Amino acid sequence: MDAIEFVNNYTVYVEEIETVIRPEFKIHIEKLKSIDPHDLVQPNSYFMTTAVARGYVWSLFLKEINPL
């Protein structure tokens, strides 16, 4: 999956996370929704599979709820 496909699917991945999390984490989903996916990847970025791209978005969510 190239960067363009990731950018196009980003909101779908965030919505998938939103459907399975507890309500108290919804505020973090709103923060993810406010991120421009163009800022997350470079034009030459590539994900081996859609599962890897989804995992990347999950990692962003986990970093949001558990900052270092």
Summary of the structure (lengths in Angstrom):
residues: 68
radius of gyration: 11.7
end to end distance: 29.1
largest distance: 35.8
contacts: 162
relative contact order: 0.23
helix: 72%
strand: 3%
